[in-house]
Amino acid sequence: MVVDKIGSNKAALDALNIELDQDHGIQIFQNKYLNNRVEQDHRFIKKRIKPMLGFKSFHAANLTITGIENIRIIQKGQLIGTKKQVSTFDNFSKLMAA
């Protein structure tokens, strides 16, 4: 697991590792910058959710974030069967038709 340099994250994972047997222990990598790529990807979710002023239920949050993530995956061409030359809408339509 990659965590930033905050000590509380490492302390929590170390506490979990004590309870787990050696074969199933969590390997910890602490690096200030390895997590930045993931955090940058979350900007688009934060930008869409902020005007909504939160969610009324966990279920609504889960569905909304899943939808946003799926569209981002299609836009970035990370979904098998999509083509970067085709618009996001066309890729989405083909996916829904399948």
ChimeraX attribute file (.defattr): number of C-alpha atoms within 10 A of each C-alpha:
attribute: neighborCount
match mode: 1-to-1
recipient: residues
	/A:1	9
	/A:2	15
	/A:3	17
	/A:4	16
	/A:5	13
	/A:6	11
	/A:7	10
	/A:8	10
	/A:9	14
	/A:10	18
	/A:11	11
	/A:12	10
	/A:13	16
	/A:14	16
	/A:15	10
	/A:16	13
	/A:17	16
	/A:18	11
	/A:19	10
	/A:20	12
	/A:21	10
	/A:22	9
	/A:23	6
	/A:24	9
	/A:25	14
	/A:26	15
	/A:27	10
	/A:28	14
	/A:29	13
	/A:30	16
	/A:31	13
	/A:32	12
	/A:33	11
	/A:34	13
	/A:35	13
	/A:36	12
	/A:37	9
	/A:38	9
	/A:39	10
	/A:40	9
	/A:41	12
	/A:42	12
	/A:43	10
	/A:44	13
	/A:45	15
	/A:46	11
	/A:47	10
	/A:48	12
	/A:49	15
	/A:50	9
	/A:51	8
	/A:52	8
	/A:53	7
	/A:54	10
	/A:55	12
	/A:56	8
	/A:57	8
	/A:58	9
	/A:59	9
	/A:60	12
	/A:61	14
	/A:62	11
	/A:63	11
	/A:64	16
	/A:65	15
	/A:66	13
	/A:67	12
	/A:68	14
	/A:69	16
	/A:70	14
	/A:71	17
	/A:72	17
	/A:73	15
	/A:74	21
	/A:75	19
	/A:76	12
	/A:77	17
	/A:78	13
	/A:79	15
	/A:80	9
	/A:81	10
	/A:82	20
	/A:83	16
	/A:84	12
	/A:85	8
	/A:86	11
	/A:87	13
	/A:88	19
	/A:89	12
	/A:90	12
	/A:91	21
	/A:92	15
	/A:93	11
	/A:94	12
	/A:95	14
	/A:96	8
	/A:97	7
	/A:98	5
